[in-house]
Amino acid sequence: MSYISEIRKKVGHDTVIMPCACLIIDDGQGRVLLQKRADDGKWGYHGGAIEVDEKVEDALRREIKEELGITLKEFELFGIYSGKRHHHVYPNGDECSCIDIVYRCISYEGEFSFRDGEVTELGWFSELPENLSDSNVGPLTDYFRFIRKKV
């Protein structure tokens, strides 16, 4: 059972602070890979909650393997995002104030596949899509600026 599940037993739907390891993958041509979440149908980058005593980088590797089926080889810190825009209410009523520790993917191995039930679709985007998770707007806007400077 995960840390967040254990905390939820004690606090119900009340807001919890949730540090998350997140990843943005680009194709080198100005597009980023986003996933459509099964729980709310919104697009977003990849990642999830960090468990107790887990290194952020290990959480990132675990989450990406679970969500996308790939193995990260190289990645680097892109930015840390928090605040009101990162307050999330899940469809079941659970609330969290996320601290997104966002990495950019340098290289990976494997083919994309998803089997954990959290992801329903993957897509490449050259701009912010409609139906994007609110908390992803700032980081992805920053990332598009970053990759456009590189291209």
C-alpha positions in Angstrom: 0.0 0.0 0.0 1.3 3.4 -0.9 2.1 6.2 1.5 -0.7 8.4 0.1 -3.2 5.6 0.5 -2.2 5.2 4.1 -2.5 9.0 4.7 -5.9 9.0 3.0 -7.2 6.5 5.6 -6.4 9.1 8.3 -7.3 12.4 6.6 -10.0 11.4 4.2 -10.4 13.8 1.3 -8.5 16.7 3.1 -5.6 18.3 1.3 -2.3 16.6 1.6 1.1 17.9 0.4 2.3 15.6 -2.3 5.8 15.7 -3.8 5.8 14.3 -7.3 8.5 13.2 -9.7 7.5 14.2 -13.2 9.0 13.9 -16.7 8.7 15.8 -20.0 9.7 14.0 -23.1 10.3 15.8 -26.4 11.0 14.5 -29.9 13.7 17.0 -30.8 11.4 18.6 -33.3 9.4 20.9 -31.0 6.8 18.4 -29.8 6.2 16.9 -26.3 4.7 13.5 -25.5 1.7 13.8 -23.2 -0.6 11.2 -21.7 -4.4 11.3 -21.2 -5.2 10.3 -17.7 -7.8 7.6 -17.1 -9.3 9.2 -14.0 -10.2 12.7 -15.3 -9.6 12.4 -19.1 -7.1 15.3 -19.1 -3.7 15.5 -20.8 -0.6 15.9 -18.8 3.1 15.0 -18.5 4.2 11.8 -16.8 5.0 10.9 -13.3 3.6 10.5 -9.8 3.9 10.6 -6.1 7.2 9.9 -4.3 7.0 7.2 -1.6 8.5 7.5 1.9 12.3 7.4 1.9 12.3 6.9 -1.9 14.8 9.0 -3.9 13.2 11.4 -6.3 15.1 9.9 -9.2 14.0 6.3 -8.3 10.4 7.5 -8.0 10.7 9.0 -11.5 12.2 5.8 -13.0 9.4 3.7 -11.3 6.6 5.9 -12.3 7.8 6.1 -16.0 8.2 2.4 -16.1 4.7 1.9 -14.7 3.0 4.5 -16.9 4.9 4.2 -20.2 6.8 0.9 -20.1 10.1 2.5 -21.0 13.4 2.6 -19.0 14.9 6.0 -18.4 18.6 6.2 -19.2 19.4 9.9 -18.9 17.4 12.8 -17.5 18.0 16.2 -15.9 16.1 18.5 -13.6 14.0 21.0 -15.5 12.3 22.9 -12.7 10.2 22.6 -9.5 6.6 23.9 -9.6 4.2 24.4 -6.7 1.5 26.8 -5.5 -2.2 27.3 -5.9 -2.2 26.2 -9.6 -0.8 22.9 -8.3 -3.7 22.2 -6.0 -5.5 19.3 -7.5 -8.9 17.7 -6.7 -9.2 14.2 -8.0 -12.6 12.9 -9.3 -13.1 11.0 -6.0 -12.8 14.2 -4.0 -9.2 13.7 -2.7 -7.3 17.0 -2.6 -3.6 17.5 -2.8 -1.2 20.4 -3.0 1.4 19.0 -5.4 5.1 19.9 -5.6 6.1 18.8 -9.1 9.8 18.1 -9.5 10.0 18.1 -13.2 12.7 16.5 -15.2 13.4 16.5 -18.9 14.2 13.2 -20.7 17.5 13.0 -22.4 17.3 9.3 -23.4 15.3 6.2 -22.8 15.0 2.6 -24.0 12.0 0.5 -24.9 8.7 1.0 -26.6 5.9 3.0 -25.2 3.1 0.8 -23.7 0.8 1.4 -20.8 -0.8 -1.3 -18.7 -1.3 0.2 -15.2 -4.8 1.6 -16.0 -3.7 5.2 -15.3 -3.1 6.2 -19.0 -5.6 5.8 -21.8 -3.8 7.5 -24.7 -0.5 9.1 -25.7 0.0 12.0 -28.1 2.7 14.3 -29.4 1.9 18.0 -29.1 3.6 21.1 -30.5 1.4 23.4 -28.4 -0.7 23.2 -25.2 -3.6 20.9 -25.9 -7.2 21.6 -24.9 -8.2 19.7 -21.9 -4.7 20.0 -20.3 -4.4 19.5 -16.6 -4.2 23.0 -15.0 -1.1 22.2 -13.0 0.8 21.3 -16.3 0.2 24.7 -18.0 3.1 26.6 -16.3 5.7 23.8 -16.7 4.8 23.0 -20.2 4.7 26.7 -21.3 8.2 27.0 -19.8 9.3 23.8 -21.6 8.0 24.9 -25.0 9.9 28.2 -24.6 13.0 26.1 -23.7 12.8 23.7 -26.7 12.1 26.5 -29.1 15.3 28.2 -28.1 17.2 25.0 -28.8 15.6 24.3 -32.3 
